[in-house]
Amino acid sequence: MSTYVISDMHGRMDLFLKMLEKIGFSENDHLYCLGDAADRGPKGIEILLLLMQMDNVTYICGNHDLMFTKAVRRAVQMGYSEKVLNTEEFQLWMLNGGASTWNRYIELERSVRREILAYIGNSYLLIPQLKVGEHYFYLCHATHAERPILEPLLLKNADRQTIEHVVWERTYPRPRRKFSKKDIFYPEIYNRYPKKTTMIFGHTPTPVFSRPDSNGRGHIWHGGSGHLIDIDCGCAVREERYAMLGCLRLEDMKEFYVHY
């Protein structure tokens, strides 16, 4: 049995299927998906429907998942009236690449729409102490919560402020020995978690932290003196030839990549 982590597939069903084949994913393995399966790319709904059929997948909510559900719930409230196009929720989603997801979503039967909303609604916001071997991992979409959370937290059980922070913000813990006044809460977080804890996240394309490779593609980034790993390698880049999907196996930290 192997444990894998992936994130920010953004509608690239082609790359996701290639990755499952490359890692030889089986029913004995487990996959943690750190959100943003849909939007921008053409097959986000198809990815979600596939994940929903897989019993060995744990889904963690991302900011695009949050925008999606907010916009769709507003559409339901308004009876799918064209006026929904002018709502704040819908416009924010469209500005962030939601059109492809929406166009496919409204083609679905009502029962399937409800199942997708329920799937995201029952997803996790974060998993703070996943132990694999001798190492602990803190899994989230964008960043950790602002207070120590010791048990897996479902999206539906989290308060609004915590949700918005975890799926949107880009504040990352620094090594234990390098605290500044503005990082007052970081010592508390580190003191409550095991020393061998690494936060794995997506949301921010890795070329933000390190230069792309010679082909212009991003790769998994390791930083924070071993405390941070970003696995969003850039599936949603505008030029398809630069799109990269990364996946990490937690037992041995082996990295896997597929691209266009």
C-alpha positions in Angstrom: 0.0 0.0 0.0 1.3 3.5 -0.9 0.1 6.9 0.1 0.0 9.7 -2.6 -0.7 13.4 -2.5 -1.8 15.4 -5.5 -3.3 18.9 -5.9 -4.7 21.5 -8.3 -5.5 19.4 -11.3 -7.8 22.2 -12.7 -9.7 20.2 -15.2 -6.8 18.3 -16.7 -8.4 14.9 -16.8 -5.8 13.8 -19.4 -2.9 14.5 -17.0 -4.7 13.0 -14.0 -5.3 9.7 -15.9 -1.7 9.6 -17.1 -0.6 10.1 -13.5 -2.8 7.3 -12.1 -1.3 5.0 -14.8 2.3 6.2 -14.1 2.1 5.5 -10.3 0.3 2.3 -10.9 -2.5 3.4 -8.6 -4.5 0.5 -7.2 -7.3 -0.2 -4.8 -4.7 -0.9 -2.1 -3.3 2.6 -2.4 -4.7 5.9 -1.0 -4.7 9.3 -2.7 -5.1 12.6 -0.9 -6.3 15.3 -3.2 -5.6 18.8 -1.9 -8.4 20.5 -3.8 -9.1 22.5 -7.0 -9.9 19.5 -9.2 -12.0 21.7 -11.5 -12.0 25.2 -13.2 -9.8 26.6 -15.9 -9.3 23.2 -17.7 -12.0 21.5 -19.7 -12.7 18.4 -17.6 -13.1 19.4 -14.0 -16.5 17.9 -13.6 -15.3 14.6 -15.0 -12.4 14.6 -12.5 -14.8 15.2 -9.6 -17.2 12.5 -10.8 -14.2 10.0 -11.1 -13.0 10.9 -7.6 -16.5 10.4 -6.2 -16.4 6.8 -7.5 -13.0 6.1 -5.8 -13.3 4.8 -2.2 -9.5 5.2 -1.6 -9.5 9.0 -2.2 -9.7 11.7 0.5 -10.6 15.1 -0.9 -9.6 18.4 0.8 -11.4 21.6 -0.2 -9.6 24.2 -2.2 -10.5 27.8 -3.0 -12.0 26.9 -6.4 -14.2 24.3 -4.8 -15.4 27.0 -2.4 -16.1 29.4 -5.2 -17.9 26.7 -7.1 -20.2 25.7 -4.3 -21.0 29.3 -3.4 -21.9 30.3 -6.9 -24.0 27.2 -7.5 -25.9 27.5 -4.3 -26.7 31.1 -5.2 -27.9 29.9 -8.6 -30.1 27.3 -6.9 -31.6 30.1 -4.6 -32.3 32.2 -7.7 -33.9 29.3 -9.6 -31.0 29.3 -12.1 -32.2 32.7 -13.3 -29.9 34.6 -15.7 -29.6 37.2 -12.9 -27.2 34.9 -11.1 -24.6 36.0 -13.7 -24.5 39.4 -12.0 -24.0 38.1 -8.4 -20.8 38.6 -6.6 -20.3 34.9 -6.1 -20.8 34.1 -9.8 -18.6 36.8 -11.1 -15.7 36.0 -8.7 -15.9 32.3 -9.9 -15.9 33.3 -13.6 -12.9 35.6 -13.1 -11.1 32.6 -11.7 -11.8 30.2 -14.5 -15.2 28.8 -13.5 -16.8 29.0 -17.0 -15.8 25.5 -18.1 -17.0 23.9 -14.9 -20.3 25.8 -15.0 -21.1 25.0 -18.6 -20.6 21.3 -17.9 -22.3 21.3 -14.6 -25.6 22.7 -15.9 -25.8 19.8 -18.4 -25.9 17.3 -15.6 -29.1 15.7 -14.2 -30.2 17.4 -11.0 -29.4 14.4 -8.9 -25.8 14.3 -10.1 -25.5 18.1 -9.4 -26.6 17.5 -5.8 -24.1 14.6 -5.4 -21.2 16.8 -6.5 -22.2 19.5 -4.1 -22.6 17.0 -1.3 -19.1 15.5 -2.1 -17.4 18.9 -1.8 -19.5 19.8 1.2 -18.4 16.6 3.0 -14.8 17.0 2.1 -12.0 17.9 4.6 -10.6 21.4 5.2 -7.4 20.1 6.6 -5.7 16.9 7.9 -3.1 18.0 10.5 -1.4 14.9 11.7 -1.3 12.2 9.0 1.4 9.7 10.0 3.2 7.8 7.3 6.1 5.8 8.6 8.0 7.9 11.2 6.9 11.2 9.6 3.9 13.4 10.2 2.2 15.5 7.5 -0.1 18.5 7.7 -2.3 18.4 4.5 -4.2 21.5 3.4 -5.0 23.4 0.2 -3.2 26.8 0.7 -1.9 27.1 4.3 -2.4 26.0 7.9 -5.1 27.2 10.3 -4.2 30.1 12.6 -4.6 28.0 15.6 -3.4 24.4 16.4 -5.9 21.8 15.2 -5.1 18.3 16.2 -7.7 16.2 14.4 -8.9 16.1 10.8 -11.3 18.9 10.2 -14.3 18.6 7.9 -15.3 21.6 5.8 -18.8 21.6 7.2 -17.5 21.7 10.8 -15.1 24.7 10.3 -16.0 28.3 10.9 -16.0 30.7 8.0 -12.9 32.6 9.0 -10.8 29.4 9.3 -12.2 28.2 5.9 -11.3 31.4 4.1 -7.8 31.5 5.6 -7.0 27.9 4.9 -8.1 27.8 1.2 -6.9 31.3 0.2 -4.0 32.7 2.3 -0.3 32.3 1.6 1.2 32.5 5.1 3.6 29.7 5.8 5.3 28.7 9.0 9.0 29.4 9.4 11.6 27.2 11.0 11.5 26.9 14.8 14.6 29.0 15.2 13.5 32.0 13.1 10.5 33.7 14.6 9.6 37.3 14.1 7.1 39.4 16.1 4.4 39.0 13.5 4.8 35.2 13.7 3.7 35.1 17.3 1.4 32.1 16.8 3.9 29.9 15.0 5.8 28.8 18.1 2.5 27.5 19.6 1.7 25.6 16.4 5.1 24.0 16.3 5.0 23.1 20.0 1.7 21.3 19.5 2.7 19.2 16.6 5.4 16.5 16.4 8.9 17.8 15.3 8.9 15.8 12.2 5.9 17.5 10.7 5.8 18.8 7.1 3.0 20.9 5.7 2.1 19.8 2.1 0.0 22.3 0.2 -1.0 23.5 -3.3 -2.7 26.7 -4.4 0.5 28.5 -5.2 2.2 27.3 -8.4 5.8 26.2 -7.6 7.5 28.5 -10.1 6.6 31.3 -7.5 9.2 29.7 -5.2 11.7 28.3 -7.6 12.6 28.7 -11.3 10.9 26.3 -13.8 13.0 23.6 -15.3 14.7 23.9 -18.7 11.4 23.1 -20.4 9.6 25.9 -18.6 7.6 23.5 -16.3 7.3 23.7 -12.5 8.4 20.9 -10.1 7.5 20.1 -6.5 9.1 22.6 -4.2 10.7 21.8 -0.8 11.4 24.7 1.6 11.0 26.0 5.2 14.0 23.9 6.4 12.1 20.8 5.6 8.7 21.9 6.9 7.1 22.9 3.6 6.3 21.1 0.4 4.3 22.8 -2.4 2.9 20.3 -5.0 1.0 22.6 -7.3 3.3 22.4 -10.3 1.1 24.4 -12.6 -1.6 22.4 -14.4 -3.5 25.6 -15.0 -0.9 27.6 -16.9 -2.1 29.4 -20.1 0.4 27.8 -22.4 -0.4 24.1 -22.4 3.1 23.0 -23.2 4.2 24.3 -19.8 1.5 22.4 -17.8 2.8 20.0 -15.3 1.1 17.7 -12.8 3.1 16.5 -9.8 2.4 13.7 -7.3 4.2 12.8 -4.1 4.5 9.3 -2.5 4.8 9.8 1.2 6.4 6.5 2.1 9.7 7.4 0.4 9.0 11.0 -0.8 9.4 9.9 -4.4 8.1 12.5 -6.9 6.2 11.7 -10.1 5.4 14.0 -13.0 3.3 14.0 -16.1 2.9 16.8 -18.7 1.3 17.6 -22.0 
